[in-house]
Amino acid sequence: MKEQISKIKEISIEEIKQTKDLKTLNDIRIKYLGKKGELTAVLRGMGSLAPEERPLIGSLVNEVRDELEKLIEEKEEKFKLEELNEKLKQETIDITLPSTKIKRGSIHPVNRIIEDIEDLFVSMGYDVVTGPELETDEYCFKRLNLPKGHPARDMQDSFYITEEYLLRTQTSSVQARTMMGNTEKTPIRMITTGKTYRREDDATHSHQFNQIEGLVIDKKERNVSLADLKGTLEVFVRKIIGANLDLRFRPSFFPFTEPSYEVDVTCFKCGGKGCNLCKQTGWIEVLGAGIVHPNVLKMNGYEPEQFGGFAFGTGIDRLAMFRYGITDMRYLYANDVRFLAQFDRKDEE
Ligand code: PHE
């Protein structure tokens, strides 16, 4: 019987070695270790042995059985691994193939200018602040030296919600808010950008538009002057609209600044020679600006004898029109993807 067992062992090991696939391996398992397998048959036949021989043969069979099981398992692992590798090989991706193009959105031209303006002013030490779009009459007008009934209110046709609340007509409201919020009276260097609203609607005016506002206030002895305002606006215009542009300050009127100016820049279409865009003047009006009015300082908690500064503001949509040659402001709000796709950022990347 011992001989029979070692013969089974020898043959079966050889067979396992020879197998080339999982199926034959499984057949071998059944052939030797299955219920009707050869090794199982040996165990069954043990009844005919002498009692003292039974444990010897029994343990021999078990030994062989364990060994065969181990070999089969190892082989099985090997086959599975091979199969997996084969599969992986077939599924490799050719990364040199051209990819499918994913259509990306683009940043809105107005937002892009806002980002550029914020970056520029932050680099000059300004804070970026925000204010509410639904504003009170007090912050939008009164605290900016525009009491009820002031004729200058007529320049800004407003959307009133109630007697006291309106959609802000200008970001200048944030000037008053910033001053009122600064109880320590530390120097202010801020810009704010955001939506503003007026009852007007044509090719160069939209009922909703965007403004940027800047405010600088410091102690009187620091002497924040018109020269500082001019230098700041020069940097602003040349970085945001065009490097070669010149500025011209024209006296004007705003209730919250004194003196007040309208700031023109060289017409970027004709370079100052005169064309239909600049109405043959060579200049295009871009900004409003001036030295903060003493009344505004006083009304918002600053002593005009001790503090002074400048303020400026402009429409961002107009800047976008200048920069990109957009002919109708309403395109900016029509949400036409054919229009917006032209401002895809990839040209800069
Ligand atoms: N708020 C003014 C406007 O909307 C612009 C401005 C801002 C003028 C700050 C002077 C100073 O027309």
Boltz pocket constraint, residues with backbone or C-beta under 6 A from the ligand:
constraints:
  - pocket:
      binder: B
      contacts: [[A, 169], [A, 170], [A, 171], [A, 172], [A, 212], [A, 213], [A, 214], [A, 254], [A, 257], [A, 261], [A, 288], [A, 289], [A, 290], [A, 311], [A, 312], [A, 313], [A, 314]]
      max_distance: 6.0
